[in-house]
């Protein structure tokens, strides 16, 4: 399943509705553009350090995909 920026934000926030629909039997993928957009957005977040740490852990565990045209 390919996650978008809203899904990553909800995941980081521990959104139960999102977590309930993430498939346990299929891999997750993070598009490179989504990672960049999320990283840009958290630069001004109050909890920036927490979100950066969380994102680093997710990036280590979930493969990213390139955006090809």
NUTI-716831 format. One line per 4 residues: their letters; for each residue x, y, z of N, C-alpha, C, CB. Coordinates in steps of 0.001 Angstrom, whole numbers, plus 500000, padded with zeros to 6 digits. Glycine has a CB too. Layout:
<rs>
A	X Y Z X Y Z X Y Z X Y Z | ...
</rs>
This chain:
<rs>
XXXX	500850 498842 500000 500000 500000 500000 500905 501232 500000 499028 499992 501221 | 500611 502155 499108 501375 503396 499017 500697 504436 499900 501481 503896 497534 | 501460 505022 500804 500918 506005 501736 501140 507423 501232 501549 505835 503114 | 500156 508293 501476 500324 509697 501119 500699 510498 502367 499029 510260 500470
XXXX	500883 511800 502195 501327 512645 503301 500313 512670 504442 501581 514061 502806 | 499039 512710 504113 498015 512698 505169 498064 511412 505977 496622 512874 504563 | 498315 510293 505309 498409 509012 506010 499620 508990 506931 498487 507853 505007 | 500744 509544 506472 501938 509576 507318 501688 510437 508553 503152 510110 506526
XXXX	501039 511581 508367 500715 512455 509505 499810 511739 510495 500040 513753 509020 | 498790 511075 509977 497870 510357 510846 498570 509211 511568 496691 509829 510043 | 499458 508527 510869 500212 507424 511468 501068 507945 512617 501097 506722 510407 | 501768 509026 512379 502616 509612 513419 501788 510032 514629 503386 510817 512866
XXXX	500583 510525 514371 499691 510960 515456 499005 509786 516154 498636 511912 514910 | 499207 508574 515635 498586 507390 516235 497093 507306 515980 498835 507377 517715 | 496642 507843 514850 495226 507869 514481 494682 506437 514396 495025 508612 513127 | 493781 506111 515291 493238 504752 515360 492503 504359 514082 492299 504628 516548
XXXX	491814 505311 513446 491076 504998 512224 492032 504574 511113 490239 506207 511773 | 493162 505260 510991 494142 504872 509978 494767 503532 510335 495232 505948 509834 | 495190 503389 511567 495858 502154 511973 494953 500941 511781 496303 502248 513431 | 493651 501137 511897 492701 500030 511725 492613 499561 510280 491323 500446 512207
XXXX	492924 500432 509324 492792 500034 507921 494125 499695 507249 492116 501133 507152 | 495239 499917 507923 496525 499527 507334 496596 498003 507288 497730 500121 508149 | 496851 497451 506123 496851 495991 506000 498086 495366 506651 496782 495588 504525 | 497844 494344 507431 498958 493633 508066 499594 492636 507106 498481 492909 509330
XXXX	498865 492294 506042 499343 491258 505129 499928 491802 503828 498225 490325 504810 | 500053 493129 503709 500645 493725 502509 501696 494750 502910 499557 494383 501620 | 502734 494895 502101 503784 495854 502453 503326 497296 502266 505029 495600 501617 | 503953 498175 503024 503726 499613 502900 504876 500225 502122 503583 500285 504295
XXXX	504596 501303 501392 505623 502024 500643 505424 503518 500844 505576 501660 499131 | 506543 504229 500903 506523 505678 501060 507139 506324 499827 507279 506110 502342 | 506350 507044 499032 506920 507740 497883 507915 508818 498341 505798 508371 497029 | 508996 508967 497604 510020 509951 497952 509432 511352 498057 511144 509934 496920
XXXX	508510 511700 497187 507906 513030 497213 507113 513242 498501 506996 513230 495991 | 506469 512205 498991 505710 512285 500238 506666 512487 501415 504855 511006 500443 | 507776 511765 501409 508762 511935 502478 509290 513368 502505 509927 510943 502300 | 509568 513914 501330 510056 515290 501257 509019 516285 501739 510465 515626 499842
XXXX	507786 516077 501339 506711 516983 501750 506500 516926 503264 505401 516631 501018 | 506512 515735 503819 506324 515588 505268 507502 516203 506022 506164 514095 505649 | 508714 515922 505556 509901 516481 506199 509874 518013 506188 511167 515974 505501 | 509450 518590 505068 509335 520039 504965 508306 520563 505972 508943 520450 503528
XXXX	507194 519880 506071 506128 520308 506971 506501 520249 508432 504926 519481 506748 | 507279 519257 508832 507607 519138 510261 508718 520080 510693 508006 517719 510582 | 509340 520766 509765 510389 521719 510131 509876 522828 511041 510995 522326 508884 | 508582 523131 510970 508010 524190 511800 507088 523644 512893 507244 525168 510929
XXXX	507032 522336 513044 506151 521728 514041 506694 521937 515452 505979 520228 513759 | 505786 522103 516390 506188 522250 517802 506940 521015 518292 504952 522497 518693 | 506515 519866 517842 507115 518597 518264 508052 518049 517186 506017 517564 518586 | 508787 518937 516552 509656 518591 515424 510599 517427 515733 510468 519801 515016
XXXX	511270 517483 516861 512258 516434 517195 511592 515065 517316 512986 516777 518514 | 510439 515037 517929 509719 513768 518078 509335 513222 516707 508457 513950 518960 | 508803 514094 515848 508382 513669 514513 509575 513263 513645 507599 514789 513828 | 510692 513969 513777 511884 513590 513010 512402 512232 513445 512985 514644 513168
XXXX	512407 511987 514737 512842 510683 515249 511913 509585 514754 512887 510688 516792 | 510608 509817 514858 509624 508841 514381 509821 508566 512896 508192 509340 514643 | 509974 509634 512104 510126 509469 510665 511393 508681 510331 510156 510834 509976 | 512479 508940 511040 513705 508185 510819 513509 506697 511048 514799 508698 511719
XXXX	512753 506355 512081 512474 504946 512361 511608 504328 511263 511781 504799 513723 | 510620 505078 510807 509743 504581 509745 510532 504410 508442 508548 505546 509530 | 511379 505379 508129 512181 505284 506892 513103 504077 506922 513011 506562 506687 | 513544 503676 508100 514401 502491 508217 513620 501197 508005 515075 502464 509583
XXXX	512322 501242 508304 511524 500023 508256 510650 499881 507010 510661 499962 509457 | 510315 501006 506375 509382 500980 505237 510126 501446 503988 508123 501885 505507 | 510083 500673 502897 510784 501076 501687 510174 502333 501062 510772 499940 500679 | 511049 503143 500489 510560 504317 499768 510589 504019 498266 511420 505585 500105
XXXX	509789 504758 497541 509708 504569 496095 510047 505872 495389 508302 504077 495680 | 510667 505756 494254 510996 506932 493445 509768 507332 492627 512219 506648 492509 | 509697 508599 492327 508607 509107 491484 509161 509309 490087 508003 510446 492053 | 508729 508484 489173 509207 508571 487801 508096 509125 486919 509681 507185 487287
X	508495 509936 485948 507487 510487 485041 507470 509729 483746 507740 511963 484774
</rs>
